[in-house]
Amino acid sequence: MSEYSSSRDLIIRPLSKELADASVLQVIDNLEPHGLARSAVDVAKALAARGATSLIVSSGGALVPEARIAGADHINLMPPAPNPLKMRLMQRQIARLIQKHKVDIVHVRSAGFAWPALRAAKAAGCASISTVSDVSAETGGFFTRRYERAFTGADHIIAISDFIAEKVRTLRAVPTERLSVIHRGIDLARFNPAAIKAQRLIALARRYALPDDRAIILAAGSITARNALTI
C-alpha cells in the first residue's frame, strides 16, 4: 500500500465555495496528444460535469477541440522562455486571467508555466496544485535550480506514481503530507473491450504476426518505473 495519499484524500487550501461554483484553471505547455494533455482534458470534462468553470491555458494542440467539447474554455499562451523577465511578464498575464475569471484553483501541469502560474496564484490567494510526471537531480546555476523546483511552490503536489512521489520527496524535500499519488487512467467508454469487433482483432493479429498459442500483454505506454510499470 502506498504511503502517499490518494485522490480521495487530496487536501489543498479549503475553498470558500462548493466545487460546482468554483473556477479551475489548468496550465500546461500544449494540448498535443500525450499523457499530461489527455489528463487535462479528462479533468476538464469532469469539472464541467460537476458544474464548475473549467479553463485551460496552453500553446494549443490537437486536443483543443476536444477540450472545448468537454466544456473547457481554452486560452492560447506560449510557455515563457526560462529567464526572469519572461517569467514576470507571463505571471502578469496569468494574474489577469485569474482576476478576470475569478479563479479559485490553479492546477499546473508543466514546468514551463510552473513558476509564473504558481506565483500568480499565491498573489491572488488561490489554492494551487501541481502534477509531476518526472523529476531529476538539480543542475545548472541558481536560476536554473529555482526553475526546476518551481512546482514545489504549490499547496499540494500530485505524482503520477509512487516512484515519482519518492523522487519528489527525496530530491525536492517535499513532505509526505503535501504529496498524493494519482495514477494515470483511461476512458473506459472509449477503450471498451466490448466495442472491439472480432474482425479488428483478427486483422491486428495478422498485421503483427501474433501467435495463437501465447498470451499477449499490450502496455499502453512506456514500461518504466515512473509510469508504475515494471516487468
RAKALIN-V533556 format. One record per residue. N is the residue number from 0. PHI is phi in whole degrees, -180 to 180 (NA if undefined). PSI is psi in radians with two decimals (none if undefined). NEAR is the number of other ideal C-beta (glycine too) atoms within 12 Angstrom. Layout:
N/PHI/PSI/NEAR
N/PHI/PSI/NEAR
//
This chain:
0/NA/2.43/7
1/-69/2.49/21
2/-81/-0.15/17
3/-96/2.70/31
4/-71/2.78/25
5/-102/-3.08/19
6/-62/-0.51/23
7/-71/-0.38/9
8/-105/0.04/18
9/-62/2.15/26
10/-123/2.20/20
11/-125/-3.04/28
12/-54/2.25/21
13/-57/2.41/14
14/-87/2.67/21
15/-90/0.14/14
16/-149/2.91/17
17/-73/2.73/12
18/-58/-0.61/24
19/-61/-0.42/18
20/-103/0.05/17
21/-88/2.80/29
22/-118/2.13/32
23/-118/2.19/42
24/-109/2.04/49
25/-98/2.40/47
26/-124/2.16/52
27/-148/2.61/46
28/-56/-0.85/29
29/-155/2.93/29
30/-115/0.67/37
31/-73/2.76/22
32/-67/1.72/17
33/-152/3.02/23
34/-56/-0.83/30
35/-65/-0.72/36
36/-67/-0.73/35
37/-61/-0.73/32
38/-63/-0.69/33
39/-62/-0.74/44
40/-68/-0.72/38
41/-63/-0.73/32
42/-66/-0.70/37
43/-59/-0.73/38
44/-64/-0.75/27
45/-66/-0.69/24
46/-64/-0.77/32
47/-62/-0.65/27
48/-65/-0.49/16
49/-87/-0.07/18
50/91/0.12/17
51/-81/2.78/32
52/-85/2.16/28
53/-115/2.17/38
54/-125/2.46/40
55/-129/2.21/49
56/-103/2.20/45
57/-161/3.05/38
58/-86/0.14/25
59/98/-3.10/23
60/150/3.09/24
61/-65/-0.38/16
62/-91/0.03/31
63/-59/-0.83/28
64/-58/-0.71/14
65/-66/-0.65/25
66/-63/-0.71/38
67/-69/-0.71/22
68/-62/-0.60/15
69/-70/-0.23/28
70/111/0.13/25
71/-92/2.59/38
72/-96/2.01/27
73/-93/2.33/33
74/-119/2.13/30
75/-87/2.01/21
76/-141/2.40/32
77/-81/2.42/19
78/-58/2.44/30
79/-74/2.64/33
80/-67/2.59/18
81/-76/1.24/24
82/-142/2.64/17
83/-55/-0.73/19
84/-64/-0.83/14
85/-62/-0.68/22
86/-64/-0.74/29
87/-66/-0.69/19
88/-63/-0.74/20
89/-67/-0.65/33
90/-58/-0.73/31
91/-65/-0.70/22
92/-63/-0.78/28
93/-68/-0.64/40
94/-61/-0.69/27
95/-66/-0.67/21
96/-65/-0.73/34
97/-60/-0.76/35
98/-69/-0.78/19
99/-62/-0.76/17
100/-99/0.11/27
101/51/0.93/21
102/-69/2.38/37
103/-102/-0.60/33
104/-131/2.29/42
105/-110/2.17/47
106/-116/1.93/47
107/-95/2.27/47
108/-120/0.12/43
109/-153/2.63/38
110/-65/-0.59/33
111/-58/-0.60/30
112/-102/-0.12/48
113/-59/-0.89/41
114/-60/-1.02/40
115/-65/-0.66/42
116/-69/-0.76/48
117/-73/-0.58/42
118/-68/-0.68/32
119/-66/-0.71/35
120/-63/-0.77/39
121/-63/-0.75/24
122/-64/-0.57/22
123/-87/-0.14/29
124/80/0.36/20
125/-81/2.63/36
126/-71/2.63/32
127/-140/2.56/41
128/-135/2.55/38
129/-129/2.43/44
130/-105/2.29/43
131/-119/2.19/42
132/-107/-0.21/40
133/-164/2.70/26
134/-154/2.49/33
135/-132/2.95/20
136/-61/2.52/13
137/-68/2.42/20
138/-136/2.94/13
139/82/-2.92/14
140/-84/-2.96/12
141/-58/-0.86/12
142/-65/-0.73/20
143/-62/-0.72/18
144/-65/-0.71/19
145/-65/-0.68/24
146/-63/-0.74/30
147/-71/-0.44/27
148/-106/0.23/30
149/-58/-0.63/37
150/-62/-0.35/42
151/-72/-0.15/32
152/-77/-0.10/28
153/-72/2.70/40
154/-61/-0.68/31
155/-142/2.59/38
156/-122/2.27/44
157/-104/2.21/39
158/-106/2.58/45
159/-84/-0.08/37
160/-162/2.86/32
161/-63/-0.59/27
162/-60/-0.83/26
163/-68/-0.68/37
164/-60/-0.72/38
165/-66/-0.65/24
166/-67/-0.68/27
167/-63/-0.73/38
168/-67/-0.77/26
169/-85/-0.71/17
170/-84/-0.44/23
171/-117/0.07/30
172/56/0.72/16
173/-92/2.20/30
174/-65/2.61/17
175/-57/-0.63/22
176/-67/-0.26/18
177/-98/0.15/30
178/-118/2.43/41
179/-130/2.60/36
180/-109/2.10/35
181/-126/1.87/32
182/-71/2.59/27
183/-66/2.55/30
184/-128/-3.00/19
185/-132/2.80/16
186/-79/1.86/18
187/-68/-0.36/11
188/-74/-0.67/11
189/-76/-0.69/16
190/-104/1.03/14
191/-95/2.04/11
192/-55/-0.57/14
193/-67/-0.34/9
194/-88/-0.07/13
195/-93/2.09/14
196/-79/2.63/12
197/-58/-0.65/12
198/-62/-0.59/10
199/-69/-0.70/13
200/-64/-0.74/18
201/-63/-0.75/14
202/-63/-0.72/13
203/-67/-0.71/16
204/-61/-0.71/17
205/-69/-0.70/13
206/-62/-0.71/10
207/-101/0.16/12
208/53/0.85/10
209/-80/2.32/17
210/-72/2.60/10
211/-80/-0.37/11
212/-100/0.28/6
213/-132/2.56/9
214/-79/2.37/8
215/-111/2.23/14
216/-108/2.11/10
217/-106/2.07/15
218/-92/2.12/13
219/-85/1.13/16
220/146/2.97/20
221/-69/2.45/17
222/-85/1.56/14
223/-137/2.75/18
224/-63/-0.60/19
225/-66/-0.43/28
226/-93/0.17/22
227/62/0.54/25
228/-121/2.17/19
229/-138/2.77/13
230/-108/none/8
//
